[in-house]
Amino acid sequence: MKKIIEGTRREFVTRSTVGALGAAFAAGLPVTAMAADAGSWGKPRKCVWVPQALGDWDTAMQVGMRDFCGMVGWSYQRLGNPDYSPENHVEQVNNAIAGGADVIITELESPALIAAFQRGIDAGVTMQIADQGIDEEAKNLGIGIIGEDGFNAGIINGTQAATFGQKLTGKKEGVIVLGNGNPGSDLIEKRQAGSKVGIENYNKANGTNFTFDPYPDSEFGDITESVQKWTAKIDLYKDKLVAAIGTGNGNPIVQAFQEHGYKPGQIAIGSPDIPPSHQKAISEGWMQWGEDQHFYLMGFYAASSAWAKAERHYAGTTIHTGGELVRKEDLKVVTPRTDLWIAKAKEYGIM
């Protein structure tokens, strides 16, 4: 049975499979000095991160990977295609294999990726799942998943939508619309399912009767198209709307309500994830919540788990990151660490 590890960096130091690195942190030793000790961390390896689609959503994740690779003397590269499809994702994984990657970190968001994962394994590549993965398929491949619990993230999302929907509008009935940015994607479908449960649980506990309308909103694609779709929903429901929620990108939602003449806080808006633009929207009152799935730690843990497999023969560990609710009062904690990974991203030339 896989060991599920959840929580903070301190827990990672004391409980993760990456024993040698954890010991270095725990002892207070300078990791850069240890990395320079020839042979301490094994041979140099080529680590390639293949996101399912290119964009700036994974910047913090890249910084985490790059930090770890620098510690152990690995090179780091990102390959991808900005237009998502399972076929494009498979092609990029195959390119990484053909390009001589020793380690490939990528998602397993669709069964279409299974053959590519097996191809990498057969070629001697250390394959690591990060950000999202199908549990049963990952188990069959003997690979752990480094990423958030999407269903629990959805429950948080739905609960906050109902909570703020009632608080801001004063209504006990109305519609909560959810935009699904990537129908069929394992993580996004779990976020949608969890959001529905969160709303249902709130209704039972508070005597409300909020209904749930999920639809594909293209929030991960062209923003103009997504704004148009949200505009249609606003026109459809009008005063019946109490909340509008995303599955990872709330920016098109905010823009649609702005263009409709709404004021900040007139309706509840929120979404999982918490990029800088989302934090700004919360600070201005346009959004009331987000969720930090700890992309930096996700990248760091993914690279370190791949190292543990390649160099210490530990495999199959699943680590759940994130699940941290972020509201306006929480920005005082989240913003400073965001500033840190942004600074590192600029230093590395990632942004």
PyMOL commands that set and color helices and strands:
alter all, ss='L'
color gray80, all
select helices_A, chain A and resi 9-15+19-27+31-36+59-72+86-98+111-122+135-141+150-169+186-206+223-240+251-259+276-283+295-312+328-348
alter helices_A, ss='H'
color red, helices_A
select strands_A, chain A and resi 4-6+46-50+75-78+103-108+126-133+145-147+173-180+209-216+241-245+268-270+290-292+318-320+324-326
alter strands_A, ss='S'
color yellow, strands_A
deselect
rebuild
show_as cartoon
